[in-house]
Amino acid sequence: MRYVIGVDGGTESLRAHVFDCEGRDRGGAKSAYATSFPAPGRAEQAPRDWWAALAQAVRGAVHAAGVDARDIDALALDTTSATVVLADAAGEALRPALLWMDVRAADEAEAVLATGADALELNCAGAGPVSAEWMIPKALWLKRHERANYARAARVFEYQDYLVRKLTGRDACSLTNVAARWHYRARAGGWPLALLSALDLDDLAGKWPAEVLAPGTIVGPLTSAAADHLGLAPSTLVVQGGIDAFIGMIGLGVARPGQLALVTGSSHLQLALADRPMSIPGLWGSYADAVYAGRHVIEGGQSATGSMIAWLMRLIGSDADLAALNREASAIEPGSEGLVVLDHFQGNRTPFTDPHSRGALVGLSLSHGRAHLFRAMIEGIAFGTRAVLDRIASAGLAIDEMVIGGGASRSPLWVQIHADTAARPVKVAAFADAPVLGSAILAATGAGAFPGIDTAIAAMVRVERIVEPDVRASARYAEIYGDYARLYPALKDWREARARAAPR
């Protein structure tokens, strides 16, 4: 093995990095693309923009790495999910893709849940939730509201599948995507055919890619056209990837039961591994074999975390300095002098699954400044993570190790507060962009550099530092957490009372 490329197709841009097989980042590049918001709750992207961005980022990464393109042996990519594409028989998009955050299919999500189909057992033993973000609600919306486009579609892809088809000519989808977002059950019947039939979507199964490939499986070499597009050799292998955050587990080295990956960015995802199927009220999954064979993924998430900080920075204005805010907030005692933040600025994903919940700043006084707001928001986000950890613990799964990656991992204050509120050590990955490294690990594994993903992780993942909880701060946060935990039910009661009192 010489070099591999990890590709991360994110919400705002596509990033590519060249790695050697010791996990060293040799160079990277990114290319942004636009998102359109044609109506409230809708978000769309043009798949041709992903294809153009892939070429720009890959070529830029190879140039930045200073390596010969012929020495790139393999690439793998992770992408957002469920970002749904209607495509013709040639694999070309018929309309803009419905981005993962598009929630126009809310009514269709309720229809999916109302079927009571066996495939729903993947989330809280059939009690739900079913998200409007997922594949089947979006496909149902397209069939109901854009019947001509749906009928013309030979394929209903995800972002991942669209690029794999462009790269290799092969119709294949990732086990990670279908297990977590398509109601596919790897160990109990595969495709959710009864669910589709109950929704009058029997034809959808024929539009999905016929092949389901586990992460790390070779899809094939680049086509000559794809090789020319990327500036790589036609012999370069394409290896199956999956959902960005799930592949981020690999990049963080989270591979054994009892570990949890805290993948941070605009949102937080908490992804834990178990050695058995588990159904935890308020959380999603578990998903068998979705990342690693024989292991089960449990999923929690917070809808708005890094985006809350971005919102605050916009309010502060042009004099905002993130480094200065971190320094100022570090000088404030835990609890932000009585200010408590509920982190539901974009609703709650888990453990309450309440899209109507909203954020709150409670305890404000004239003595509070911008650093108090900044710290209190971080504390509220960390309390939201603890709420997920508490649900996991209530089901009897002991989390003995947390590993953090992404934007929050670059802030020592944020990592320390996560350690203190959770009252457990937090490992910080040396390479923060965990999905990119996870994709590179899959590329190296698929190309034969390692006998399996676990071996590749041991060779390519490094921990930068371990942040221990401060005993005094943890005790203080245990008290404040009670105040945080009372906010959601109190505000829910207030919201519902307002709704009852509203004129009809």
Secondary structure, 3 states (H helix, E strand, C coil): CCEEEEEEECCCEEEEEEECCCCCEEEEEEEECCCECCCCCCCEECHHHHHHHHHHHHHHHHHHHCCCHHHEEEEEEEECCCCEEEECCCCCECCCEECCCCCCCHHHHHHHHHCCCHHHHHEHHHCCCCCCCCHHHHHHHHHHHCHHHHHHCCEEEEHHHHHHHHHHCCCEEEHHHHHHHCCCECCCCECCHHHHHHCCCCCHHHHCCCEEECCCCEEEECCHHHHHHHCCCCCCEEEEEEEHHHHHHHHCCCCCCCEEEEEECCCEEEEEEECCCCCCCCCEEEEECCCCCCCEEEEEEECCCHHHHHHHHHHHCCCCCHHHHHHHHHCCCCCHHHCEEECCCCCECCCCCECCCCCEEECCCCCCCHHHHHHHHHHHHHHHHHHHHHHHHHCCCCCCEEEEEEHHHHCHHHHHHHHHHHCCCEEEECCCCHHHHHHHHHHHHHCCCCCCHHHHHHHHCCEEEEECCCHHHHHHHHHHHHHHHHHHHHHHHHHHHHHHHCCC
